[in-house]
Amino acid sequence: MYMKTKEIKPLDHLDAVVSLPGSKSYTHRALIAAALAAGESVLTNALKAEDTEITAGALAAMGAEIDWQGTTVKVTGTGGRLLAVAEPLDLGNSGTSMRFLTAVATLGPGTYRLTGTPRLCRRPMGELLAALRTLGARVAAAEKNDCPPIVVTGGLLRGGKACLSGQTSSQYLSALLLVGPLTAQGVEIEITGDLVSRPYVDITLEVLKEFGISHYREEYQRFFVPGGQRYRSRLYDIEADASSASYFWAAAALTGGRMTVTNLNLESCQGDIDFLAVLARLGCRLTSAPEGLTVEGAPLKGIEMDMSTMPDLVPTLAVLAAFAEGETVINGVAHLRHKESNRLAAIVTELGKMGITAEEIEDGLRIVGGEPHGAVIETYDDHRIAMSFAVAGLKAPSTVIVNPDCVSKSFPEFWEQFENLYKEW
């Protein structure tokens, strides 16, 4: 039964330990690599959430055999020989699935139609479509507006050289890198501007390497993947999701408590691990030990922070900023206007309901800290708005989250784990 609202109870004392599910970013990429390999791959600690199941379902329609067994998924790959799919591939509200699978579909035979929710069908993809066409693919927006639904005529991707600005989404680059090894010519991608969300590209390159794919890069300006390669099946363990960890560390920061995440370490490629450094700048104390990464909260002070390498955590930082002393300026994240919601506008609106002065700036947010009061928080069907404002409710009584089940997109067990914060440890 779905919850329509959830009221968050304030929390006076926090001293907890959590183990978190696998990374959504790694799971998406590993599923695609395994589906394009020949033979059976086993992915352990995989994230089984709405978005990753959407990717898995589309890959299954294209010919991969995918068997979920809890947090382990067995994938019998296609060896790059995909099946034609007559019915539209409904990708829900998963932008990652749409971008990656548009590129993957160019490898298959026949015509594919990729569609999704009304919100997904307003998210721009023109730059990716143009790059794919440069590489020989026949791809087009069905409504001729550079947004989904996308129609792909497969079997024409030859490879070659293409350019991306790098400023709209790093997923465009990752999509090209994932299919590049299976082209005849390989792909060379030049980034003409500043590449946003670089750590997500690092994750893509790590997955490529682990599944047997050679690649090269010059800084973050030029990437080359030789053609004629083959993905190799393998056993692959997926590390915990640093984005999910952020909400629990933020809970400690806000309540002055203590939170340990057991299954992450500072060596992670995930850019969101750097949220620990953000928390330190806000005033928190950090400890890295064999038992995990621990955050201890303290009075928070406003900061100025470029969040371009960890944009998914802007809502979390914004919530902490609302309780911090002074002003916080977040920049480098103009592209958040094109996520599951317009996250910048959503944050400003919902913080305003809580009595906090917040405004959009050209590439981010300005937030004046204060004493937020409880409010009914609209989530815009955006999992990250729901989870970050749940943290606010730990200090602001009578905070109510609307449509709390939207967290299933990336963290189906979030509310169960969140309730554990109230236990005595």
matplotlib code that plots the C-alpha trace (Angstrom):
import matplotlib.pyplot as plt

x = [0.0, 1.4, 1.9, 0.4, 2.2, 4.7, 5.2, 8.7, 9.2, 11.9, 15.0, 16.9, 19.6, 21.3, 24.1, 23.6, 25.4, 24.0, 25.0, 23.6, 22.5, 24.7, 25.4, 22.7, 25.4, 27.5, 24.5, 23.2, 26.6, 27.4, 24.0, 24.8, 28.3, 27.2, 24.3, 26.7, 29.2, 29.1, 28.4, 27.2, 28.1, 27.2, 26.7, 26.7, 25.3, 23.4, 20.8, 17.3, 15.3, 12.9, 15.5, 17.8, 14.9, 13.9, 17.4, 17.4, 13.9, 14.9, 18.1, 16.1, 13.8, 16.9, 18.0, 19.9, 18.8, 18.5, 17.8, 17.5, 18.1, 17.8, 20.8, 22.6, 21.7, 22.8, 23.1, 23.6, 24.8, 24.2, 27.8, 26.7, 24.1, 20.9, 17.3, 14.9, 12.1, 8.8, 7.0, 8.0, 10.5, 8.9, 11.7, 9.5, 11.2, 14.7, 16.9, 19.9, 18.1, 16.9, 20.3, 22.3, 19.8, 19.3, 23.0, 22.8, 19.8, 22.0, 23.9, 20.8, 18.8, 15.5, 13.8, 13.5, 11.2, 12.2, 9.6, 8.7, 6.7, 5.6, 8.5, 11.0, 9.7, 10.5, 14.1, 16.5, 18.7, 19.6, 23.3, 23.5, 21.3, 23.6, 26.7, 25.2, 24.3, 27.9, 29.0, 26.7, 23.6, 20.1, 18.3, 15.6, 13.1, 9.6, 8.2, 11.2, 11.9, 15.1, 13.2, 11.8, 10.2, 13.3, 13.3, 16.5, 17.2, 19.8, 22.8, 24.3, 26.7, 30.2, 32.1, 34.4, 34.9, 32.2, 32.1, 30.1, 30.0, 30.1, 28.0, 24.5, 25.1, 28.0, 25.7, 25.9, 29.6, 29.1, 26.5, 29.0, 31.8, 29.6, 28.8, 32.2, 34.0, 31.4, 31.8, 34.1, 36.0, 35.9, 34.9, 36.9, 35.0, 36.2, 34.8, 34.6, 33.7, 33.9, 32.6, 30.0, 29.8, 33.2, 33.1, 30.3, 32.5, 35.2, 32.6, 31.9, 35.6, 36.1, 33.3, 34.7, 38.0, 36.6, 34.6, 37.7, 37.5, 40.6, 40.2, 42.3, 41.7, 43.6, 42.6, 38.8, 39.0, 39.4, 38.3, 39.1, 37.7, 39.2, 36.6, 36.3, 36.5, 34.4, 33.0, 34.0, 31.6, 32.7, 31.8, 31.5, 30.8, 29.1, 30.0, 27.5, 25.8, 27.5, 24.4, 22.3, 24.9, 24.6, 21.2, 22.3, 25.5, 23.3, 21.1, 24.1, 25.2, 21.7, 21.1, 24.5, 24.6, 26.9, 26.4, 28.6, 28.2, 30.0, 30.3, 32.0, 35.6, 37.4, 38.9, 35.5, 35.3, 31.9, 32.0, 29.4, 32.0, 33.3, 30.2, 32.2, 34.5, 31.4, 30.2, 33.6, 33.5, 30.0, 31.6, 31.2, 33.9, 34.8, 36.4, 37.6, 38.2, 37.9, 34.4, 33.3, 33.1, 31.6, 30.2, 29.6, 27.5, 28.2, 26.7, 26.6, 28.0, 27.1, 29.6, 30.1, 30.5, 30.8, 28.8, 29.4, 31.0, 28.2, 25.0, 22.7, 23.6, 22.5, 19.1, 20.9, 23.3, 20.4, 18.5, 21.6, 22.1, 18.6, 19.7, 23.2, 24.3, 24.8, 24.5, 25.2, 25.9, 25.8, 27.1, 28.1, 24.7, 22.6, 21.8, 19.7, 16.9, 16.6, 16.5, 13.6, 12.2, 13.5, 15.5, 16.6, 13.0, 11.8, 14.3, 13.5, 9.8, 9.9, 12.4, 10.2, 7.3, 9.6, 10.2, 13.7, 14.9, 16.3, 16.6, 17.9, 21.0, 22.3, 24.1, 22.8, 21.2, 21.6, 20.2, 20.0, 20.1, 17.5, 15.1, 13.0, 9.5, 7.6, 5.7, 4.0, 6.7, 5.8, 8.3, 7.6, 7.9, 11.7, 13.3, 16.1, 13.7, 11.9, 15.0, 16.7, 13.6, 13.0, 16.3, 14.9, 12.0, 14.4, 14.8, 11.6, 8.5, 5.4, 7.3, 5.2, 6.5, 4.0, 4.4, 7.1, 7.2, 9.0, 12.2, 11.7, 13.4, 16.8, 16.5, 13.4, 14.5, 15.0, 12.1, 12.9, 16.5, 15.3, 13.1, 16.2, 17.6, 15.1, 16.3, 18.6, 21.9]
y = [0.0, 3.4, 6.2, 9.5, 11.5, 10.8, 13.0, 13.2, 13.0, 15.2, 13.5, 14.7, 12.1, 10.2, 7.6, 5.0, 2.6, 1.8, -0.4, 0.9, -0.5, -0.5, 2.5, 3.4, 4.8, 1.7, -0.6, 1.0, 0.8, -2.7, -4.0, -2.5, -3.8, -7.3, -7.3, -6.4, -9.1, -12.8, -15.3, -14.9, -12.1, -11.9, -8.5, -8.5, -5.7, -4.4, -1.8, -3.1, 0.1, 1.6, 3.1, 0.2, -2.2, 0.0, -0.4, -4.1, -4.6, -2.8, -4.8, -8.0, -6.9, -6.5, -10.1, -10.2, -12.7, -11.0, -12.8, -10.8, -12.7, -10.1, -7.8, -10.2, -10.2, -12.7, -11.4, -13.6, -11.2, -10.8, -10.6, -7.3, -9.0, -7.3, -8.3, -6.0, -4.7, -4.0, -2.4, 1.0, 0.8, 2.6, 4.1, 5.7, 8.8, 7.5, 10.0, 7.7, 4.8, 7.1, 8.5, 5.2, 3.0, 5.4, 4.8, 1.1, 0.8, 2.1, -1.3, -3.4, -4.3, -2.6, 0.4, 1.2, 3.7, 4.9, 6.8, 7.6, 9.8, 13.3, 14.8, 12.6, 13.6, 17.2, 16.5, 17.7, 15.2, 17.2, 17.2, 13.4, 12.9, 15.1, 13.3, 9.9, 11.1, 12.3, 8.7, 7.3, 6.5, 7.4, 8.8, 11.4, 12.9, 11.8, 15.3, 17.0, 18.9, 17.1, 15.4, 11.9, 9.9, 8.9, 6.8, 4.8, 2.9, 0.4, -1.1, 2.1, 3.2, 3.1, 5.3, 8.2, 11.6, 13.7, 16.8, 17.5, 20.7, 18.7, 21.4, 19.8, 16.2, 13.9, 11.1, 12.0, 11.3, 8.1, 6.8, 7.2, 5.6, 2.6, 1.8, 2.9, -0.4, -2.2, 0.1, -0.6, 2.6, 3.3, 6.7, 9.8, 12.4, 16.0, 18.1, 21.7, 23.2, 22.4, 18.8, 18.7, 15.8, 14.4, 11.7, 10.0, 9.7, 8.2, 5.6, 4.8, 4.4, 2.2, -0.1, -0.3, -1.3, -4.0, -5.5, -5.7, -2.5, -0.4, 3.3, 6.5, 10.1, 13.4, 15.2, 15.6, 17.1, 14.1, 10.5, 7.6, 4.1, 1.8, -0.1, -3.9, -4.7, -7.1, -6.8, -9.7, -11.3, -11.4, -11.4, -7.7, -6.3, -3.0, -0.6, 1.2, 4.4, 7.5, 9.6, 7.5, 7.8, 11.6, 11.7, 9.8, 11.8, 14.9, 13.7, 13.6, 17.1, 18.5, 16.9, 17.2, 13.4, 10.6, 8.4, 5.7, 4.2, 0.8, -0.1, 2.9, 4.2, 7.3, 5.7, 5.5, 6.9, 8.3, 12.0, 12.1, 10.8, 14.3, 15.4, 14.5, 17.5, 19.7, 18.6, 19.3, 22.9, 23.3, 22.4, 18.6, 16.2, 13.2, 9.9, 7.2, 3.8, 0.1, 0.0, 2.8, 6.5, 8.5, 12.0, 13.9, 16.9, 20.4, 23.9, 24.6, 27.7, 28.8, 28.3, 29.0, 25.8, 24.7, 21.5, 20.7, 17.4, 16.3, 17.9, 15.2, 16.4, 20.0, 19.4, 17.9, 20.8, 23.2, 21.7, 21.9, 25.5, 26.4, 25.6, 27.0, 30.3, 32.9, 32.6, 29.7, 30.0, 27.0, 27.3, 25.2, 23.5, 25.3, 21.9, 20.9, 22.7, 19.7, 16.8, 14.7, 18.1, 21.6, 21.1, 24.6, 26.0, 23.1, 23.8, 27.5, 26.9, 24.3, 26.1, 29.2, 27.2, 26.5, 30.2, 30.3, 33.0, 31.2, 32.3, 31.0, 32.5, 31.9, 28.6, 27.7, 28.9, 31.5, 30.4, 32.5, 30.2, 30.6, 28.5, 26.5, 25.5, 22.4, 22.5, 20.2, 19.4, 18.7, 16.3, 16.8, 13.0, 13.6, 11.1, 13.5, 16.2, 13.7, 12.3, 15.6, 17.3, 14.2, 15.2, 18.7, 17.1, 15.8, 19.4, 21.0, 19.5, 18.8, 18.4, 16.3, 14.7, 14.3, 11.2, 9.7, 6.5, 8.4, 7.3, 3.9, 5.5, 5.1, 3.8, 1.6, 0.9, 4.5, 4.9, 1.6, 2.7, 6.2, 4.8, 3.0, 6.4, 6.5, 3.3, 3.0, 1.6]
z = [0.0, -1.0, 1.5, 0.4, 3.1, 5.9, 9.0, 10.2, 14.0, 15.5, 16.8, 19.9, 20.0, 17.2, 17.5, 14.8, 12.4, 8.9, 6.0, 2.7, -0.6, -3.7, -5.9, -8.5, -10.8, -10.7, -11.0, -14.2, -15.8, -14.7, -16.0, -19.4, -19.5, -18.4, -20.9, -23.8, -22.7, -23.8, -21.0, -17.4, -15.1, -11.4, -9.9, -6.1, -3.8, -6.9, -6.3, -7.0, -7.3, -9.8, -12.1, -12.2, -12.8, -15.7, -17.2, -16.5, -18.1, -21.3, -21.5, -21.1, -23.9, -26.0, -25.4, -22.1, -19.5, -16.1, -12.8, -9.6, -6.4, -3.7, -4.1, -6.4, -10.1, -12.7, -16.2, -19.3, -21.9, -25.6, -26.7, -28.3, -30.5, -29.4, -30.4, -32.2, -29.9, -31.6, -28.6, -27.2, -24.3, -21.4, -19.3, -16.7, -15.2, -15.5, -17.3, -16.9, -18.6, -21.4, -22.2, -21.9, -23.7, -26.5, -27.3, -26.6, -29.1, -31.9, -31.7, -32.4, -35.5, -36.5, -35.0, -31.3, -29.7, -26.2, -24.2, -20.6, -18.2, -19.3, -17.1, -18.8, -22.2, -21.4, -20.6, -23.4, -25.3, -28.4, -27.8, -27.3, -30.4, -32.5, -31.3, -32.1, -35.6, -36.1, -35.2, -37.9, -36.0, -37.1, -34.1, -33.8, -31.4, -32.4, -31.7, -33.3, -30.1, -29.0, -26.2, -25.8, -27.2, -29.2, -32.3, -33.1, -36.2, -35.1, -36.8, -38.2, -35.5, -37.0, -34.5, -35.2, -33.7, -32.0, -29.8, -26.6, -24.6, -21.4, -19.7, -19.9, -18.6, -18.2, -19.1, -22.7, -22.6, -20.6, -23.1, -26.0, -24.0, -23.2, -26.8, -28.3, -27.8, -30.0, -33.0, -35.9, -35.7, -31.9, -30.6, -29.9, -27.9, -27.5, -24.6, -25.7, -22.4, -18.7, -18.0, -15.3, -12.9, -13.7, -11.0, -12.9, -15.9, -13.7, -12.6, -16.3, -17.1, -14.1, -15.1, -18.7, -17.3, -15.0, -17.9, -20.1, -22.2, -23.0, -23.0, -22.9, -21.8, -21.9, -18.7, -19.1, -22.6, -24.9, -24.5, -26.8, -26.8, -29.5, -31.6, -32.2, -28.5, -26.5, -23.0, -20.8, -18.3, -14.7, -11.0, -10.0, -6.5, -6.4, -3.6, -1.4, -2.7, -1.5, -2.5, -0.1, 2.6, 2.4, 4.0, 7.1, 7.5, 7.1, 9.9, 12.2, 11.1, 11.7, 15.1, 16.5, 16.6, 15.3, 12.2, 10.9, 7.4, 7.3, 3.7, 2.1, 2.1, 1.2, -1.9, -3.7, -7.2, -6.4, -6.4, -3.7, -1.2, -1.2, 0.6, 3.7, 2.9, 2.6, 6.0, 7.5, 6.1, 7.6, 11.0, 11.4, 12.6, 10.4, 11.3, 9.0, 10.7, 9.8, 11.0, 8.6, 7.9, 10.8, 10.9, 14.2, 14.1, 15.4, 15.1, 11.3, 9.6, 6.1, 3.2, -0.4, -2.4, -6.0, -6.2, -9.9, -9.1, -6.8, -8.0, -6.7, -3.2, -3.7, -2.0, 1.0, 1.4, 0.9, 3.8, 6.0, 4.9, 6.0, 9.6, 9.4, 10.8, 8.0, 4.2, 2.0, -1.7, -4.0, -7.5, -10.5, -10.8, -13.4, -15.0, -12.0, -13.7, -16.0, -13.5, -12.2, -11.2, -11.6, -8.4, -8.0, -8.1, -6.0, -3.2, -3.2, -3.0, -0.3, 1.9, 1.6, 3.0, 6.0, 6.5, 5.0, 2.5, -0.6, -4.2, -7.4, -8.9, -12.4, -11.6, -8.2, -5.0, -2.2, 1.1, 4.4, 7.4, 10.2, 12.2, 9.8, 10.9, 9.8, 6.6, 4.1, 1.6, -2.1, -3.6, -7.3, -7.7, -7.1, -4.8, -3.7, -2.6, -0.5, 1.2, 1.8, 3.3, 5.5, 7.2, 7.8, 9.7, 12.3, 13.6, 12.3, 14.0, 11.9, 8.6, 6.3, 3.1, 0.2, -2.0, 0.1, -2.0, -4.8, -3.0, -4.7, -7.7, -6.1, -2.5, -1.8, 1.7, 2.7, 5.0, 6.8, 7.3, 8.3, 11.0, 12.4, 13.4, 16.3, 17.8, 20.8, 19.7]

ax = plt.figure().add_subplot(projection="3d")
ax.plot(x, y, z, "-o")
ax.set_aspect("equal")
plt.show()
